[in-house]
Amino acid sequence: MPYQMQMKEKGILRIDFTGTTLERDEVDDFLRDFHTYLDVATPEAPLSTLTIADQSGSRFPSKMRKAFFDLNSDPRLGKSATVGVDRYTRVLLDFMLKATKRDNIRLFDTEEEALAWLKE
């Protein structure tokens, strides 16, 4: 698995992609694992995520980009903090926020800053 997923704090799912990239054939596994946590969330008690990316220069497969759009449209997904993204990913996230008409994703330089925002 090119990622690690753990519920570290109540309601905050930590997803770590450090040093790896998600390939097209791994997207279904990622979505299955993610839905394990999302499926128990509700719009009233949404799932928050802390994603550690550290993937400078990597590109997401089109299947994963579509999955991100679908997931961000789900009201059970709350705040999403991401650490370690490059310019390409920043543009992708900005586009996704506009397309889904949500404002639930923030980008941070450190994990501490990201966690502080998620806990607000």
Biotite code that builds the C-alpha atoms (Angstrom):
import biotite.structure as struc

atoms = struc.array([
    struc.Atom([0.000, 0.000, 0.000], chain_id="A", res_id=1, res_name="MET", atom_name="CA", element="C"),
    struc.Atom([1.464, 3.381, -0.955], chain_id="A", res_id=2, res_name="PRO", atom_name="CA", element="C"),
    struc.Atom([-0.355, 5.097, 1.919], chain_id="A", res_id=3, res_name="TYR", atom_name="CA", element="C"),
    struc.Atom([-1.158, 4.675, 5.583], chain_id="A", res_id=4, res_name="GLN", atom_name="CA", element="C"),
    struc.Atom([-4.542, 5.523, 7.034], chain_id="A", res_id=5, res_name="MET", atom_name="CA", element="C"),
    struc.Atom([-5.234, 5.783, 10.763], chain_id="A", res_id=6, res_name="GLN", atom_name="CA", element="C"),
    struc.Atom([-7.783, 7.435, 12.992], chain_id="A", res_id=7, res_name="MET", atom_name="CA", element="C"),
    struc.Atom([-5.341, 9.252, 15.265], chain_id="A", res_id=8, res_name="LYS", atom_name="CA", element="C"),
    struc.Atom([-7.713, 11.568, 17.064], chain_id="A", res_id=9, res_name="GLU", atom_name="CA", element="C"),
    struc.Atom([-11.446, 11.467, 17.408], chain_id="A", res_id=10, res_name="LYS", atom_name="CA", element="C"),
    struc.Atom([-12.955, 12.406, 14.074], chain_id="A", res_id=11, res_name="GLY", atom_name="CA", element="C"),
    struc.Atom([-9.609, 13.140, 12.353], chain_id="A", res_id=12, res_name="ILE", atom_name="CA", element="C"),
    struc.Atom([-8.344, 10.571, 9.878], chain_id="A", res_id=13, res_name="LEU", atom_name="CA", element="C"),
    struc.Atom([-4.605, 10.802, 9.156], chain_id="A", res_id=14, res_name="ARG", atom_name="CA", element="C"),
    struc.Atom([-3.632, 9.765, 5.626], chain_id="A", res_id=15, res_name="ILE", atom_name="CA", element="C"),
    struc.Atom([0.079, 9.556, 4.903], chain_id="A", res_id=16, res_name="ASP", atom_name="CA", element="C"),
    struc.Atom([1.393, 9.435, 1.335], chain_id="A", res_id=17, res_name="PHE", atom_name="CA", element="C"),
    struc.Atom([4.962, 10.389, 2.324], chain_id="A", res_id=18, res_name="THR", atom_name="CA", element="C"),
    struc.Atom([7.473, 9.259, -0.273], chain_id="A", res_id=19, res_name="GLY", atom_name="CA", element="C"),
    struc.Atom([4.950, 7.432, -2.451], chain_id="A", res_id=20, res_name="THR", atom_name="CA", element="C"),
    struc.Atom([2.395, 8.072, -5.140], chain_id="A", res_id=21, res_name="THR", atom_name="CA", element="C"),
    struc.Atom([-0.970, 6.471, -5.706], chain_id="A", res_id=22, res_name="LEU", atom_name="CA", element="C"),
    struc.Atom([-1.067, 4.605, -9.004], chain_id="A", res_id=23, res_name="GLU", atom_name="CA", element="C"),
    struc.Atom([-4.205, 4.054, -11.077], chain_id="A", res_id=24, res_name="ARG", atom_name="CA", element="C"),
    struc.Atom([-4.559, 0.403, -10.052], chain_id="A", res_id=25, res_name="ASP", atom_name="CA", element="C"),
    struc.Atom([-4.399, 1.376, -6.345], chain_id="A", res_id=26, res_name="GLU", atom_name="CA", element="C"),
    struc.Atom([-7.243, 3.903, -6.392], chain_id="A", res_id=27, res_name="VAL", atom_name="CA", element="C"),
    struc.Atom([-9.982, 1.334, -5.703], chain_id="A", res_id=28, res_name="ASP", atom_name="CA", element="C"),
    struc.Atom([-8.100, 0.034, -2.651], chain_id="A", res_id=29, res_name="ASP", atom_name="CA", element="C"),
    struc.Atom([-7.656, 3.579, -1.355], chain_id="A", res_id=30, res_name="PHE", atom_name="CA", element="C"),
    struc.Atom([-11.347, 4.378, -1.841], chain_id="A", res_id=31, res_name="LEU", atom_name="CA", element="C"),
    struc.Atom([-12.408, 1.159, -0.112], chain_id="A", res_id=32, res_name="ARG", atom_name="CA", element="C"),
    struc.Atom([-10.163, 1.934, 2.852], chain_id="A", res_id=33, res_name="ASP", atom_name="CA", element="C"),
    struc.Atom([-11.319, 5.568, 2.983], chain_id="A", res_id=34, res_name="PHE", atom_name="CA", element="C"),
    struc.Atom([-14.992, 4.592, 2.911], chain_id="A", res_id=35, res_name="HIS", atom_name="CA", element="C"),
    struc.Atom([-14.416, 2.414, 5.979], chain_id="A", res_id=36, res_name="THR", atom_name="CA", element="C"),
    struc.Atom([-14.144, 5.716, 7.865], chain_id="A", res_id=37, res_name="TYR", atom_name="CA", element="C"),
    struc.Atom([-16.458, 7.897, 5.768], chain_id="A", res_id=38, res_name="LEU", atom_name="CA", element="C"),
    struc.Atom([-19.363, 5.463, 5.943], chain_id="A", res_id=39, res_name="ASP", atom_name="CA", element="C"),
    struc.Atom([-19.668, 5.882, 9.720], chain_id="A", res_id=40, res_name="VAL", atom_name="CA", element="C"),
    struc.Atom([-19.612, 9.697, 9.497], chain_id="A", res_id=41, res_name="ALA", atom_name="CA", element="C"),
    struc.Atom([-22.719, 11.853, 9.161], chain_id="A", res_id=42, res_name="THR", atom_name="CA", element="C"),
    struc.Atom([-23.278, 15.418, 7.915], chain_id="A", res_id=43, res_name="PRO", atom_name="CA", element="C"),
    struc.Atom([-23.829, 16.375, 11.572], chain_id="A", res_id=44, res_name="GLU", atom_name="CA", element="C"),
    struc.Atom([-20.602, 14.645, 12.677], chain_id="A", res_id=45, res_name="ALA", atom_name="CA", element="C"),
    struc.Atom([-18.418, 14.738, 9.553], chain_id="A", res_id=46, res_name="PRO", atom_name="CA", element="C"),
    struc.Atom([-15.072, 13.056, 9.042], chain_id="A", res_id=47, res_name="LEU", atom_name="CA", element="C"),
    struc.Atom([-12.074, 15.406, 9.061], chain_id="A", res_id=48, res_name="SER", atom_name="CA", element="C"),
    struc.Atom([-8.842, 14.436, 7.339], chain_id="A", res_id=49, res_name="THR", atom_name="CA", element="C"),
    struc.Atom([-5.205, 15.305, 7.763], chain_id="A", res_id=50, res_name="LEU", atom_name="CA", element="C"),
    struc.Atom([-3.286, 14.344, 4.642], chain_id="A", res_id=51, res_name="THR", atom_name="CA", element="C"),
    struc.Atom([0.499, 14.300, 4.583], chain_id="A", res_id=52, res_name="ILE", atom_name="CA", element="C"),
    struc.Atom([1.420, 14.446, 0.918], chain_id="A", res_id=53, res_name="ALA", atom_name="CA", element="C"),
    struc.Atom([5.129, 15.233, 0.440], chain_id="A", res_id=54, res_name="ASP", atom_name="CA", element="C"),
    struc.Atom([4.815, 14.258, -3.229], chain_id="A", res_id=55, res_name="GLN", atom_name="CA", element="C"),
    struc.Atom([6.534, 17.061, -5.071], chain_id="A", res_id=56, res_name="SER", atom_name="CA", element="C"),
    struc.Atom([6.254, 16.595, -8.821], chain_id="A", res_id=57, res_name="GLY", atom_name="CA", element="C"),
    struc.Atom([3.823, 13.678, -8.713], chain_id="A", res_id=58, res_name="SER", atom_name="CA", element="C"),
    struc.Atom([0.615, 13.652, -10.724], chain_id="A", res_id=59, res_name="ARG", atom_name="CA", element="C"),
    struc.Atom([-2.649, 12.040, -9.708], chain_id="A", res_id=60, res_name="PHE", atom_name="CA", element="C"),
    struc.Atom([-4.232, 9.563, -12.122], chain_id="A", res_id=61, res_name="PRO", atom_name="CA", element="C"),
    struc.Atom([-7.486, 10.832, -13.672], chain_id="A", res_id=62, res_name="SER", atom_name="CA", element="C"),
    struc.Atom([-9.386, 8.154, -11.751], chain_id="A", res_id=63, res_name="LYS", atom_name="CA", element="C"),
    struc.Atom([-8.054, 9.587, -8.476], chain_id="A", res_id=64, res_name="MET", atom_name="CA", element="C"),
    struc.Atom([-8.860, 13.187, -9.459], chain_id="A", res_id=65, res_name="ARG", atom_name="CA", element="C"),
    struc.Atom([-12.471, 12.164, -10.147], chain_id="A", res_id=66, res_name="LYS", atom_name="CA", element="C"),
    struc.Atom([-12.610, 10.289, -6.842], chain_id="A", res_id=67, res_name="ALA", atom_name="CA", element="C"),
    struc.Atom([-11.378, 13.414, -5.001], chain_id="A", res_id=68, res_name="PHE", atom_name="CA", element="C"),
    struc.Atom([-14.162, 15.455, -6.603], chain_id="A", res_id=69, res_name="PHE", atom_name="CA", element="C"),
    struc.Atom([-16.783, 12.869, -5.655], chain_id="A", res_id=70, res_name="ASP", atom_name="CA", element="C"),
    struc.Atom([-15.501, 12.563, -2.102], chain_id="A", res_id=71, res_name="LEU", atom_name="CA", element="C"),
    struc.Atom([-15.394, 16.317, -1.578], chain_id="A", res_id=72, res_name="ASN", atom_name="CA", element="C"),
    struc.Atom([-19.014, 16.571, -2.723], chain_id="A", res_id=73, res_name="SER", atom_name="CA", element="C"),
    struc.Atom([-20.066, 14.214, 0.079], chain_id="A", res_id=74, res_name="ASP", atom_name="CA", element="C"),
    struc.Atom([-21.489, 16.163, 3.074], chain_id="A", res_id=75, res_name="PRO", atom_name="CA", element="C"),
    struc.Atom([-20.073, 13.525, 5.435], chain_id="A", res_id=76, res_name="ARG", atom_name="CA", element="C"),
    struc.Atom([-16.584, 14.849, 4.632], chain_id="A", res_id=77, res_name="LEU", atom_name="CA", element="C"),
    struc.Atom([-15.763, 17.845, 6.792], chain_id="A", res_id=78, res_name="GLY", atom_name="CA", element="C"),
    struc.Atom([-12.544, 19.792, 7.049], chain_id="A", res_id=79, res_name="LYS", atom_name="CA", element="C"),
    struc.Atom([-9.570, 18.475, 5.113], chain_id="A", res_id=80, res_name="SER", atom_name="CA", element="C"),
    struc.Atom([-6.098, 19.743, 5.968], chain_id="A", res_id=81, res_name="ALA", atom_name="CA", element="C"),
    struc.Atom([-3.204, 18.891, 3.686], chain_id="A", res_id=82, res_name="THR", atom_name="CA", element="C"),
    struc.Atom([0.509, 19.281, 4.349], chain_id="A", res_id=83, res_name="VAL", atom_name="CA", element="C"),
    struc.Atom([3.306, 19.119, 1.784], chain_id="A", res_id=84, res_name="GLY", atom_name="CA", element="C"),
    struc.Atom([1.750, 19.800, -1.602], chain_id="A", res_id=85, res_name="VAL", atom_name="CA", element="C"),
    struc.Atom([3.376, 21.287, -4.670], chain_id="A", res_id=86, res_name="ASP", atom_name="CA", element="C"),
    struc.Atom([2.030, 23.901, -7.063], chain_id="A", res_id=87, res_name="ARG", atom_name="CA", element="C"),
    struc.Atom([0.280, 21.332, -9.288], chain_id="A", res_id=88, res_name="TYR", atom_name="CA", element="C"),
    struc.Atom([-1.662, 19.932, -6.353], chain_id="A", res_id=89, res_name="THR", atom_name="CA", element="C"),
    struc.Atom([-2.547, 23.423, -5.108], chain_id="A", res_id=90, res_name="ARG", atom_name="CA", element="C"),
    struc.Atom([-4.094, 24.240, -8.490], chain_id="A", res_id=91, res_name="VAL", atom_name="CA", element="C"),
    struc.Atom([-5.953, 20.913, -8.526], chain_id="A", res_id=92, res_name="LEU", atom_name="CA", element="C"),
    struc.Atom([-7.364, 21.536, -5.036], chain_id="A", res_id=93, res_name="LEU", atom_name="CA", element="C"),
    struc.Atom([-8.390, 25.085, -5.913], chain_id="A", res_id=94, res_name="ASP", atom_name="CA", element="C"),
    struc.Atom([-10.221, 23.815, -8.993], chain_id="A", res_id=95, res_name="PHE", atom_name="CA", element="C"),
    struc.Atom([-11.916, 21.075, -6.965], chain_id="A", res_id=96, res_name="MET", atom_name="CA", element="C"),
    struc.Atom([-13.142, 23.548, -4.346], chain_id="A", res_id=97, res_name="LEU", atom_name="CA", element="C"),
    struc.Atom([-14.659, 25.752, -7.037], chain_id="A", res_id=98, res_name="LYS", atom_name="CA", element="C"),
    struc.Atom([-16.258, 22.785, -8.792], chain_id="A", res_id=99, res_name="ALA", atom_name="CA", element="C"),
    struc.Atom([-17.765, 21.343, -5.610], chain_id="A", res_id=100, res_name="THR", atom_name="CA", element="C"),
    struc.Atom([-18.734, 24.790, -4.240], chain_id="A", res_id=101, res_name="LYS", atom_name="CA", element="C"),
    struc.Atom([-17.146, 23.966, -0.899], chain_id="A", res_id=102, res_name="ARG", atom_name="CA", element="C"),
    struc.Atom([-14.541, 25.666, 1.247], chain_id="A", res_id=103, res_name="ASP", atom_name="CA", element="C"),
    struc.Atom([-13.428, 22.780, 3.429], chain_id="A", res_id=104, res_name="ASN", atom_name="CA", element="C"),
    struc.Atom([-9.830, 22.218, 2.319], chain_id="A", res_id=105, res_name="ILE", atom_name="CA", element="C"),
    struc.Atom([-6.827, 24.145, 3.587], chain_id="A", res_id=106, res_name="ARG", atom_name="CA", element="C"),
    struc.Atom([-3.137, 23.732, 2.812], chain_id="A", res_id=107, res_name="LEU", atom_name="CA", element="C"),
    struc.Atom([-0.488, 24.015, 5.524], chain_id="A", res_id=108, res_name="PHE", atom_name="CA", element="C"),
    struc.Atom([3.265, 24.009, 5.892], chain_id="A", res_id=109, res_name="ASP", atom_name="CA", element="C"),
    struc.Atom([3.292, 21.966, 9.098], chain_id="A", res_id=110, res_name="THR", atom_name="CA", element="C"),
    struc.Atom([1.264, 19.189, 10.642], chain_id="A", res_id=111, res_name="GLU", atom_name="CA", element="C"),
    struc.Atom([0.884, 21.222, 13.839], chain_id="A", res_id=112, res_name="GLU", atom_name="CA", element="C"),
    struc.Atom([-0.780, 24.117, 11.965], chain_id="A", res_id=113, res_name="GLU", atom_name="CA", element="C"),
    struc.Atom([-3.063, 21.684, 10.147], chain_id="A", res_id=114, res_name="ALA", atom_name="CA", element="C"),
    struc.Atom([-4.173, 19.959, 13.343], chain_id="A", res_id=115, res_name="LEU", atom_name="CA", element="C"),
    struc.Atom([-4.844, 23.296, 15.046], chain_id="A", res_id=116, res_name="ALA", atom_name="CA", element="C"),
    struc.Atom([-7.174, 24.289, 12.177], chain_id="A", res_id=117, res_name="TRP", atom_name="CA", element="C"),
    struc.Atom([-8.948, 20.924, 12.207], chain_id="A", res_id=118, res_name="LEU", atom_name="CA", element="C"),
    struc.Atom([-9.638, 21.238, 15.914], chain_id="A", res_id=119, res_name="LYS", atom_name="CA", element="C"),
    struc.Atom([-11.168, 24.744, 15.667], chain_id="A", res_id=120, res_name="GLU", atom_name="CA", element="C"),
])
